[in-house]
Amino acid sequence: MDDFTKKRIIKLMDEYVQQAVPEHVKDQIGCSYKIRGNHVTLIEERKAFKSEKWVQRPIAQFRLDEKQWKIYWRDSKEKWHFIDDYEPNEDFETQLKIVDQDENGVFWG
C-alpha cells in the first residue's frame, strides 16, 4: 500500500470508528482498526464480563491485492476466509459499506 493510499485509509477509518458506535453505548462498546502491510482489520471492542478490561474481536479484514480490496471474515479458530459473495473492488469505501451494512450477518452477528 503506497503512502497516499495509507493516509486516505487512515482518514476514512478514523471517521468510521468515531461514528460506528452510538454515543449512549460507547462506555460498553467500541470500534477500532489496525493496518499491517496491505491489510486493514476492523475490530469490535467490548468490556469484559465483570471486569474493567476491554476485549477485542476482529470483525473483518480488507486486503489490497492487485489494486483490488477483498473482504475476509474470521472464524472461531482465528483463521481468515475470503468472502467470494462480494466482488473485489478498487474502492475501499465500497467494501467498508458492505461490512457496515452486513446484509448477510457475517460480521456483526
C-alpha positions in Angstrom: 0.0 0.0 0.0 1.5 3.3 -1.0 1.7 6.3 1.4 -1.2 8.2 -0.3 -3.5 5.2 -0.1 -2.5 4.5 3.6 -3.2 8.2 4.6 -6.6 8.0 2.8 -7.5 4.7 4.6 -6.4 6.1 8.0 -8.7 9.2 7.4 -11.6 7.0 6.3 -11.2 4.5 9.2 -10.7 7.2 11.8 -14.0 8.8 10.7 -15.7 5.4 10.6 -14.7 4.2 14.1 -15.8 7.5 15.6 -19.3 7.2 14.1 -19.7 3.4 14.2 -20.9 3.2 17.8 -23.8 5.3 19.1 -22.8 7.7 21.8 -25.0 6.2 24.5 -23.2 2.8 24.4 -19.6 4.0 23.9 -18.8 3.1 27.6 -19.7 -0.5 26.7 -18.8 -1.0 23.0 -16.1 0.5 20.9 -14.6 0.1 17.4 -11.0 0.4 16.2 -8.8 -0.8 13.4 -5.2 -1.9 12.6 -3.2 -1.5 9.5 -0.5 -4.0 8.8 1.1 -4.1 5.3 -1.8 -4.3 2.8 -4.3 -5.4 5.4 -6.8 -3.3 7.3 -8.5 -5.1 10.2 -11.8 -3.7 11.7 -12.1 -4.6 15.4 -15.0 -4.5 17.8 -14.2 -3.8 21.4 -16.3 -4.7 24.4 -15.9 -4.6 28.1 -15.1 -8.0 29.5 -17.6 -9.6 31.8 -17.2 -8.5 35.4 -14.1 -6.6 34.5 -12.9 -3.2 33.5 -10.7 -4.7 30.8 -11.7 -4.4 27.1 -11.8 -7.4 24.8 -11.1 -7.0 21.1 -12.7 -9.1 18.4 -11.7 -8.7 14.8 -14.8 -8.3 12.7 -13.5 -8.1 9.1 -10.3 -7.7 7.2 -9.7 -5.8 4.0 -6.8 -6.9 1.9 -5.4 -4.9 -1.0 -4.5 -7.4 -3.7 -3.5 -6.3 -7.2 -5.2 -2.9 -6.7 -8.5 -4.5 -5.5 -9.8 -4.6 -2.0 -11.0 -8.1 -0.9 -13.1 -8.8 2.2 -12.4 -11.5 4.7 -14.1 -12.9 7.8 -12.6 -14.7 10.7 -13.8 -18.0 12.1 -13.7 -19.2 15.7 -10.3 -20.7 15.2 -9.0 -17.3 14.2 -8.5 -18.2 10.6 -9.4 -15.6 7.9 -11.6 -16.6 4.9 -12.1 -14.7 1.7 -15.8 -13.9 1.1 -16.5 -14.6 -2.6 -20.1 -13.3 -2.3 -18.5 -9.8 -2.5 -16.6 -8.9 -5.6 -13.1 -7.4 -5.1 -13.3 -3.6 -5.7 -10.8 -0.8 -6.2 -12.8 1.4 -3.9 -12.1 0.8 -0.2 -15.2 2.8 0.8 -17.5 0.4 -1.1 -16.1 -2.6 0.7 -16.3 -0.8 4.1 -20.0 -0.1 3.4 -20.6 -3.8 2.6 -19.2 -4.8 6.0 -21.0 -2.0 7.8 -24.4 -2.9 6.4 -23.7 -6.6 6.9 -26.7 -7.8 5.0 -25.8 -11.5 5.4 -25.0 -11.3 9.1 -21.4 -12.4 8.6 -19.6 -9.7 10.5 -21.6 -8.1 13.3 -23.9 -11.0 14.2 
